[in-house]
Amino acid sequence: MHVHVTCPDGEAKFWREPGIELAQNHGLDERRLRFIEALIRNHEQQSGLAGSTTSRAEVKAVTNDGFSLALEGEELFVSFADFPWFKGAPGPKLVHVELLHPGHLYWPELDIDLAVESIRSPERFPLISKRTG
């Protein structure tokens, strides 16, 4: 069992069995490889939970603009413009997301929690602070 990964910068192949291990790399830097490995590990951990074949919340892909999130059969895009605290987050911390209950996501290593509705409709939840005094 293995996983092929293709990015604009290159491509790689990772073995899944007997353990996750880089098999081939063509052009991807060490940072990108660590991130991809973290995505694979996160998927392996979540998909192996107590009879579950898919995770309920999973980061699927990261771009320069944000990341896609699979959530119970729905695909959402989390834009770095709308959610700037995710920009620059280390890959392993970004991909570790938990669905605490329907409608509420939590990234424990980043200490970020979000209502799913704010991802679906970020315009309804603007990042505005009001000064008092």
Sequence and secondary structure as in RCSB ss.txt:
>XXXX:A:sequence
MHVHVTCPDGEAKFWREPGIELAQNHGLDERRLRFIEALIRNHEQQSGLAGSTTSRAEVKAVTNDGFSLALEGEE
LFVSFADFPWFKGAPGPKLVHVELLHPGHLYWPELDIDLAVESIRSPERFPLISKRTG
>XXXX:A:secstr
 EEEEEETTEEEEEE SSS EEEEEES  HHHHHHHHHHHHHHHHHHTSTT SS SEEEEEE SSEEEEEETTEE
EEEETTT GGGTT  HHHHH  EEEETTEEEETTTTEEEEHHHHH GGGS        
